[in-house]
Amino acid sequence: MFMHTKTAMAQFEAFLALPENAQRRFELIHGEISEKMPTQLHAYIIQMLSGFLFVFLRQQPIGYALIEARYRLPGDNENDLIPDLSFVVKGRGALTRSGAAPYMPDLAVEAQSEGQSERFMLDKALLYLSHGTRMVWIIYSTRQIVEVLTATERHFLTIDDTLSGGDVLPGFSVPVRDLFPVEDVTG
């Protein structure tokens, strides 16, 4: 569903307010509504990564790891984003009690779900980076690969590599292998 820029945010907010959308998760990306449709594999991966971040941040309380928090820059009427997992450094502002945070996270994590192309995932990562996110991790669930993007770098990690937080999460690392279930996953 594509909306005209000037009215995109107003239409999006009205769309979200519809009773039939109360329990569903939608984002606005370049003026187009996109529904988040995670699978169990997707949820497992995000839960595992969130757990590793939780343990790390209990020892190094430098910020907050947040599952499906909403972000919208003031004046941006085309984008209202909900990364699967995000990290925000303390000092960016108080955690929002309602509505979207008025800034982008320092780290955005997206796990690919069925129906999301690699092009869609890359475009979304570039959107985060162009709006102030310092690092994006794209997790390609079925291929067991993590793509790491910053404003100046882009590289891929396999299950034999270690995912690092770089200067966004200094000292954080986790073997990529530990993000994925050991047993087979059905189609």
C-alpha positions as CSV (number, residue, x, y, z in Angstrom):
1,M,0.0,0.0,0.0
2,F,1.7,3.2,-1.1
3,M,0.7,6.6,0.2
4,H,1.4,10.2,-0.9
5,T,4.2,11.7,1.2
6,K,2.3,14.6,2.7
7,T,-0.5,12.4,4.1
8,A,1.4,9.2,4.5
9,M,2.0,9.5,8.3
10,A,-1.6,10.6,9.0
11,Q,-3.0,7.7,6.9
12,F,-0.6,5.3,8.6
13,E,-1.7,6.4,12.0
14,A,-5.3,6.1,11.0
15,F,-4.6,2.6,9.6
16,L,-2.9,1.5,12.9
17,A,-5.9,2.7,14.9
18,L,-8.3,0.4,13.0
19,P,-9.7,-2.3,15.4
20,E,-8.7,-5.1,13.1
21,N,-5.0,-3.9,13.2
22,A,-4.8,-3.8,17.0
23,Q,-2.8,-7.0,17.4
24,R,-0.8,-6.7,14.2
25,R,2.7,-5.1,13.7
26,F,3.1,-2.6,10.8
27,E,5.9,-0.4,9.7
28,L,5.9,2.5,7.2
29,I,8.9,2.3,4.9
30,H,9.3,5.0,2.2
31,G,5.6,5.7,2.5
32,E,4.5,2.1,2.1
33,I,2.9,0.0,4.8
34,S,4.6,-3.3,5.5
35,E,3.4,-5.9,8.0
36,K,5.9,-7.8,10.1
37,M,5.2,-11.5,9.8
38,P,7.8,-13.4,11.9
39,T,8.2,-17.1,11.8
40,Q,9.2,-19.3,14.8
41,L,12.7,-19.5,13.4
42,H,12.8,-15.7,13.2
43,A,11.6,-15.4,16.8
44,Y,14.1,-18.0,18.0
45,I,17.0,-16.1,16.5
46,I,16.0,-12.8,17.9
47,Q,15.3,-14.3,21.3
48,M,18.8,-15.9,21.3
49,L,20.5,-12.7,20.3
50,S,18.4,-10.7,22.8
51,G,19.5,-13.1,25.5
52,F,23.2,-12.7,24.7
53,L,22.8,-8.9,24.7
54,F,20.8,-9.0,28.0
55,V,23.7,-10.9,29.7
56,F,26.3,-8.5,28.2
57,L,24.4,-5.4,29.2
58,R,23.9,-6.6,32.8
59,Q,27.7,-6.7,33.1
60,Q,28.3,-3.6,30.9
61,P,25.2,-1.3,31.4
62,I,26.0,1.0,28.5
63,G,22.5,1.0,27.0
64,Y,19.3,-0.8,26.3
65,A,18.5,-3.8,24.1
66,L,14.9,-3.5,22.9
67,I,12.7,-6.0,21.1
68,E,10.4,-4.5,18.4
69,A,10.6,-0.9,19.7
70,R,9.2,1.8,17.3
71,Y,11.4,4.6,15.9
72,R,10.4,7.7,13.9
73,L,12.4,10.8,13.2
74,P,10.6,14.1,13.7
75,G,9.5,15.5,10.4
76,D,9.9,12.2,8.6
77,N,6.5,11.4,7.2
78,E,7.5,8.4,5.2
79,N,9.2,6.1,7.8
80,D,8.1,4.5,11.0
81,L,10.3,1.6,11.8
82,I,10.3,-1.4,14.1
83,P,13.6,-3.3,14.1
84,D,13.3,-6.8,15.3
85,L,15.9,-5.9,18.0
86,S,17.6,-2.6,18.6
87,F,20.3,-1.2,20.9
88,V,20.3,2.4,22.2
89,V,23.2,3.8,24.1
90,K,22.3,5.4,27.5
91,G,22.2,9.2,27.2
92,R,20.2,9.3,23.9
93,G,17.2,10.2,25.9
94,A,14.7,8.6,28.2
95,L,13.0,5.4,27.0
96,T,9.7,6.3,25.5
97,R,6.5,5.4,27.4
98,S,4.2,5.8,24.3
99,G,4.7,6.2,20.6
100,A,7.9,6.1,18.7
101,A,11.3,7.1,19.9
102,P,12.2,10.3,18.1
103,Y,15.6,9.0,16.9
104,M,17.0,5.9,15.3
105,P,18.7,3.2,17.3
106,D,22.5,2.9,17.5
107,L,22.2,-0.7,16.3
108,A,19.2,-2.2,14.4
109,V,18.9,-5.9,13.9
110,E,16.6,-7.4,11.3
111,A,16.1,-11.2,10.8
112,Q,14.8,-12.1,7.3
113,S,11.3,-13.7,7.3
114,E,9.6,-15.5,4.5
115,G,8.6,-13.2,1.7
116,Q,11.3,-10.6,2.5
117,S,13.9,-10.4,-0.3
118,E,17.5,-9.8,0.2
119,R,17.0,-6.5,-1.7
120,F,14.2,-5.5,0.8
121,M,16.5,-6.3,3.7
122,L,19.4,-4.3,2.3
123,D,17.2,-1.3,1.5
124,K,15.9,-1.3,5.0
125,A,19.4,-1.5,6.4
126,L,20.5,1.4,4.2
127,L,17.4,3.4,5.4
128,Y,18.5,2.9,9.0
129,L,22.1,3.9,8.3
130,S,21.1,7.0,6.3
131,H,18.9,8.2,9.2
132,G,21.6,7.9,12.0
133,T,21.8,4.2,12.9
134,R,25.5,3.4,13.4
135,M,25.4,-0.4,12.7
136,V,22.9,-2.9,11.2
137,W,22.9,-6.6,11.5
138,I,20.8,-8.5,9.0
139,I,20.3,-12.1,9.9
140,Y,19.5,-14.4,6.9
141,S,17.8,-17.1,8.9
142,T,17.6,-20.0,6.5
143,R,21.2,-19.5,5.2
144,Q,22.7,-18.9,8.6
145,I,24.5,-15.8,7.6
146,V,24.8,-12.4,9.3
147,E,25.4,-9.3,7.2
148,V,27.1,-6.5,9.1
149,L,26.7,-2.9,7.8
150,T,28.0,0.4,8.9
151,A,28.3,3.7,7.0
152,T,31.7,2.6,5.7
153,E,31.7,-1.3,5.8
154,R,29.6,-4.2,4.6
155,H,30.6,-7.8,5.3
156,F,29.1,-11.3,5.8
157,L,29.7,-13.7,8.6
158,T,29.0,-17.4,8.5
159,I,28.4,-19.9,11.3
160,D,32.1,-20.3,11.7
161,D,32.6,-16.5,12.5
162,T,32.0,-14.4,15.5
163,L,29.6,-11.4,15.5
164,S,31.2,-8.4,17.2
165,G,29.6,-5.2,18.5
166,G,32.4,-3.0,17.2
167,D,32.4,0.5,18.5
168,V,28.7,0.4,19.0
169,L,28.8,-2.4,21.6
170,P,32.4,-2.5,22.6
171,G,33.4,-5.9,24.1
172,F,30.2,-7.7,22.9
173,S,30.7,-10.8,20.8
174,V,28.8,-14.0,20.1
175,P,29.6,-16.9,17.8
176,V,27.2,-16.7,14.9
177,R,26.6,-20.5,15.3
178,D,25.0,-19.8,18.7
179,L,22.2,-17.7,17.1
180,F,20.7,-20.7,15.2
181,P,19.0,-23.8,16.4
182,V,21.0,-27.0,16.3
183,E,18.2,-29.3,15.1
184,D,16.6,-29.2,11.7
185,V,14.0,-26.6,11.0
186,T,11.0,-27.5,8.7
187,G,9.9,-25.4,5.8
